[in-house]
Amino acid sequence: MRPQLIKQHHQNDAGFSLPELLIVVAMVGILVGFALIQIVRANQQMKRANAAQQFAAYLEKARLDSLRRHPTAAAQMAQVSLINATFYSVTLDTTGDGVLDAPQVISLPANSDFQFNTPFPRTIYFNWRGRTVDAAGAPANPSFVTISSATYGSSRIDLTAAGQPSLEGAPVSSPVVNSAAPTPVFRSNTQVP
């Protein structure tokens, strides 16, 4: 007959103790929490950047519409109006019949704290040359519009004097230097009449 095997328990058995398992679960929870916070932040920043790109695209559409139609009065000019901190309207000729359509009202993304930082109401008109003007047709330089969030930063849409929107800041212009024309140099065997 064989002797029975006796099971002996040792302190160094393979496996995890409850405190070790709780520490690992807590560390994984903290890492997942940081990852989720970063994902939410990146998502909100992307939404803000998309809202700024959409606003800049509407400004450019309005400018190009005025260039195409050559309006002479403010009532005929394509325009973008900031109604309040979260809504703006775009008025342009989308049908191509030469007459402005009813304004299209657009909202900044819902469920966000994005808003325009500017006095309201404010209207940006584009004249027949695509330049920004006021309601009287006098040149206006609105310079920039900002879409911001208290938590997720801001995006700035710059407008040049020519009415062109830019998301990367105002375009840098290089100075024009007028110089005297170079003196022509002739070969010795050239005959000048």
Legacy VTK file of the C-alpha trace (Angstrom):
# vtk DataFile Version 3.0
C-alpha trace
ASCII
DATASET POLYDATA
POINTS 193 float
0.000 0.000 0.000
1.117 3.452 -0.798
1.426 6.174 1.738
-0.958 9.100 1.304
0.488 12.353 0.130
0.118 15.171 2.571
-0.511 18.613 1.144
1.618 21.242 2.718
0.896 24.964 2.285
3.819 27.259 2.051
3.913 31.040 2.317
5.526 31.393 -1.096
2.724 29.779 -3.119
2.242 31.175 -6.606
-0.581 33.730 -7.026
-1.598 37.147 -5.809
-2.698 38.249 -2.446
-5.740 40.506 -2.108
-3.716 43.665 -1.275
-1.482 43.128 -4.326
-4.522 42.695 -6.556
-6.134 45.875 -5.178
-2.956 47.885 -5.822
-2.809 46.705 -9.433
-6.504 47.463 -10.000
-6.037 50.961 -8.521
-3.027 51.659 -10.775
-4.914 50.506 -13.878
-7.892 52.663 -12.857
-5.682 55.753 -12.527
-4.086 55.161 -15.946
-7.480 54.649 -17.592
-8.745 57.847 -15.924
-5.827 59.892 -17.299
-6.331 58.388 -20.755
-10.046 59.266 -20.754
-9.339 62.841 -19.678
-6.843 63.244 -22.537
-9.288 61.766 -25.052
-12.071 64.132 -23.959
-9.709 67.128 -24.090
-8.490 66.203 -27.583
-12.072 65.681 -28.762
-13.153 69.118 -27.505
-10.114 70.821 -29.036
-10.881 69.121 -32.347
-14.518 70.287 -32.164
-13.348 73.866 -31.510
-10.888 73.735 -34.419
-13.615 72.343 -36.709
-16.028 75.114 -35.658
-13.341 77.716 -36.458
-12.670 76.113 -39.862
-16.387 76.083 -40.649
-16.728 79.760 -39.678
-13.684 80.681 -41.801
-15.142 78.713 -44.732
-18.418 80.678 -44.489
-16.458 83.942 -44.426
-14.625 82.874 -47.587
-17.897 81.783 -49.274
-19.424 85.176 -48.499
-16.346 86.974 -49.846
-16.347 84.933 -53.062
-20.106 85.441 -53.480
-19.659 89.215 -53.352
-16.768 89.007 -55.802
-18.975 87.015 -58.184
-22.080 89.239 -57.954
-20.439 92.730 -57.640
-22.974 94.249 -55.172
-23.073 98.035 -54.794
-25.324 98.453 -51.718
-25.052 96.879 -48.249
-28.426 95.167 -48.733
-26.952 93.275 -51.705
-23.600 92.389 -50.104
-22.892 88.888 -48.830
-22.493 88.998 -45.077
-21.753 87.019 -41.940
-23.466 88.237 -38.763
-22.509 87.273 -35.228
-25.922 87.175 -33.568
-24.805 86.303 -30.039
-22.075 84.285 -28.302
-23.094 80.960 -29.887
-25.039 81.731 -33.099
-24.131 83.367 -36.382
-25.917 83.801 -39.697
-24.627 83.695 -43.253
-26.394 85.575 -46.035
-25.313 84.857 -49.597
-26.634 83.846 -53.002
-26.515 80.048 -52.964
-28.951 79.611 -55.851
-26.923 81.712 -58.297
-29.863 83.921 -59.311
-28.093 87.159 -58.318
-30.294 87.771 -55.260
-29.333 87.086 -51.647
-31.121 84.117 -50.108
-32.645 84.068 -46.623
-29.969 84.036 -43.906
-28.798 80.633 -42.763
-28.439 80.535 -38.956
-25.624 78.330 -37.677
-24.814 77.337 -34.106
-21.484 76.536 -32.550
-21.339 72.856 -31.477
-24.032 71.890 -28.990
-23.064 70.578 -25.550
-19.913 72.682 -25.497
-18.916 75.928 -23.840
-17.621 77.447 -27.123
-18.471 81.076 -27.764
-17.475 84.066 -29.856
-15.461 86.727 -28.036
-16.632 89.932 -29.622
-19.335 92.568 -29.173
-22.782 91.506 -30.426
-24.474 91.882 -32.789
-21.757 92.357 -35.369
-22.021 92.032 -39.139
-19.145 91.558 -41.566
-20.088 92.767 -45.067
-18.093 92.013 -48.230
-18.153 94.563 -51.060
-17.787 93.948 -54.799
-14.005 93.657 -54.382
-14.321 91.054 -51.599
-13.127 93.508 -48.968
-14.687 93.953 -45.544
-16.854 97.049 -45.200
-19.408 98.430 -42.750
-23.138 98.920 -43.473
-22.422 102.298 -45.089
-19.881 100.730 -47.463
-16.875 102.365 -45.811
-13.771 100.161 -45.482
-13.753 98.227 -42.229
-11.019 96.129 -40.757
-12.606 93.607 -38.392
-9.115 92.091 -37.898
-10.160 88.873 -36.122
-12.878 86.780 -34.502
-12.144 84.321 -31.679
-13.969 81.108 -30.805
-13.004 80.158 -27.291
-13.724 77.740 -24.501
-13.022 78.356 -20.836
-11.565 74.860 -20.548
-10.184 73.950 -23.967
-8.478 77.087 -25.344
-9.354 79.281 -28.303
-9.118 79.493 -32.076
-8.563 82.811 -33.813
-9.849 83.582 -37.301
-7.971 86.564 -38.745
-9.338 88.731 -41.555
-7.054 90.749 -43.772
-7.981 94.156 -45.147
-8.730 92.289 -48.389
-11.296 90.166 -46.509
-9.441 86.860 -46.636
-9.886 84.651 -43.546
-6.930 82.814 -42.045
-6.712 80.356 -39.149
-2.928 80.528 -38.748
-2.787 84.236 -37.943
-2.684 87.290 -40.131
-0.666 86.740 -43.285
2.759 88.291 -43.133
3.298 90.781 -45.891
6.725 91.505 -47.225
7.582 95.117 -47.924
7.774 96.163 -51.545
11.092 97.766 -52.346
11.235 99.962 -55.406
14.651 100.166 -56.936
16.043 101.772 -60.030
16.033 99.664 -63.128
19.410 98.137 -63.870
21.501 99.814 -66.506
21.713 97.722 -69.644
25.106 96.341 -70.502
25.940 96.023 -74.163
28.689 94.069 -75.809
31.299 96.116 -77.571
30.198 94.928 -80.995
26.511 95.779 -80.475
25.241 98.508 -82.743
22.598 100.761 -81.274
20.640 102.767 -83.886
LINES 1 194
193 0 1 2 3 4 5 6 7 8 9 10 11 12 13 14 15 16 17 18 19 20 21 22 23 24 25 26 27 28 29 30 31 32 33 34 35 36 37 38 39 40 41 42 43 44 45 46 47 48 49 50 51 52 53 54 55 56 57 58 59 60 61 62 63 64 65 66 67 68 69 70 71 72 73 74 75 76 77 78 79 80 81 82 83 84 85 86 87 88 89 90 91 92 93 94 95 96 97 98 99 100 101 102 103 104 105 106 107 108 109 110 111 112 113 114 115 116 117 118 119 120 121 122 123 124 125 126 127 128 129 130 131 132 133 134 135 136 137 138 139 140 141 142 143 144 145 146 147 148 149 150 151 152 153 154 155 156 157 158 159 160 161 162 163 164 165 166 167 168 169 170 171 172 173 174 175 176 177 178 179 180 181 182 183 184 185 186 187 188 189 190 191 192
